[in-house]
Amino acid sequence: MQILHCSGDDNVPYENAIIAYNSFIKLGASTENVTLLDGGNFNHNECASFLIISAKIWLDSMADICESIQI
């Protein structure tokens, strides 16, 4: 899992991402399976656009591990 957040977000504090990350680790998640990524010093709107595209690229990179289903 990747937790992506921009340190310059003016709507959602970056500390929320840190709290979420620390909670996952405290509850037993491996640091190899959970990463906290700073998307940069962008405001909320700039960050959202960047992170939506980044999330899409990351999800697409895992598509080859999923079984294809014919519908």
N, C-alpha and C positions, 0 to 999 in steps of 0.2 A: 504494500500500500504506500502511496505517496501522499503526503500532506503538503500541498502547495499553498503558499501565502506570500503576499508582498508586504515588506516591512513598512512601506509608505502608505498602506491602505488607511484612508481617512474615515471609513465606516466601521470596519471590523478590526479590532486590535490584533496585532501580530501575536500578542501574548496568548490569544485563544488557540492558535495553532500549537504553540509550545505546551500549553496545558493539555491539549488533546494528545499530542505525541507522548508526553510524560505519563499520561494515564494509560495509554496502550502498553507502554513498556512496563509500568508498574503492575499491570494485570497479566503480564507474562508474554507479551509480544516480543519477538526477536528484533534487535536493531538491524538485522539483515533483511527483515521483511517489512519494516516500517521506516520510511525516511521522511525527514522534514526538510523541505526545500524552500529557500527564500527566492521568490520571483523577482526581487529587486525593489528599488525605492519608487514604486509606481502607486498612484492613487487607486481608489476602488475601481473606477471604470476602466482605466488603462490596464490594471491588473487582471480584471475579469476576462477581457478579450484575450490577453496573452495566455492565461491559465486554461481557458476553455480549449484553445488550440493545442496547448501542451498536453492536456489530458487526452484529447482525441488521438494525438500521435502516440502517446504511451499505450492507450488501449489498443490501437491498431497494431502495435508491435507485439502484442500478446495474442493476436487473432490466430496465429498458426498453432497455438496450443489448444484451441477449442475445436470440438468435433462439429463438422458441418451437418446441418439438419435440413432435409428437404421438406418444404411445406407446400 
